Amino acid sequence: MMLTRALFIVVLSAILGTTGTGGTAKTEDAKKLQGTWKFVSVEGAEKAPPDGFKNIRMKISADKLVVMAEGKEVNSQKYKINDAKNPREIDLVVKVLLDRGDVVVASDETRQGIYELKDDRLKICIALATNKKTPTPAGRPTEFKTRGDLTIMVLEREK
């Protein structure tokens, strides 16, 4: 169980990235996103998340997104949103390991997503890589549907 939870945290960290590019509290959504969020569900091409994923929290500030597991920070990054678009856009930067055959190269890559914020519920659909040899997903999703390179996370504001 502990190994499964640790593996899930690593996967979640890959989903949410390790560094970022901008993110400010200038828009109404940026202000509303701030707070602590708990996971309600995660859907994607991979198997279902393990029990205990609902104990993971995401703390969002004006310019940073932090993933907490068992009260400890496991991931931190900046984020960028565009709430003028429909659907609303979110960009995250993830560390991608590229297998070049003779060497594995790490690089920061932007992963595009969309989000929906309704009251105390946040839904994020993010495009992820399907494997290490083809690390670039198709691009920004246009709707909240899973496919090979899309993951949907539903979070609720913690009160």
LINRA-V220364 format. One record per backbone hydrogen bond with DSSP energy under -1.0 kcal/mol. NH is the residue of the N-H (numbers start at 1). CO is the residue of the C=O. If there is no record, write none. Layout:
BEGIN
NH;CO  NH;CO
END
This chain:
BEGIN
5;1  6;2  7;3  8;4  9;5  10;6  11;7  12;8  13;9  14;10  15;11  16;12  17;13  18;93  31;27  32;28  33;29  35;60  37;58  38;156  39;56  40;154  41;154  43;152  53;50  55;52  56;53  57;68  58;37  59;66  60;35  61;64  65;77  66;59  67;75  68;57  69;72  72;69  74;67  75;67  77;65  80;91  82;89  89;82  90;113  91;80  92;111  94;109  96;107  98;105  100;103  102;100  105;98  107;96  109;94  111;92  113;90  114;125  115;88  116;123  118;121  121;118  122;155  123;116  124;153  125;114  126;151  127;112  128;149  145;143  150;147  151;126  152;43  153;124  154;41  155;122  156;38  157;120  158;36
END
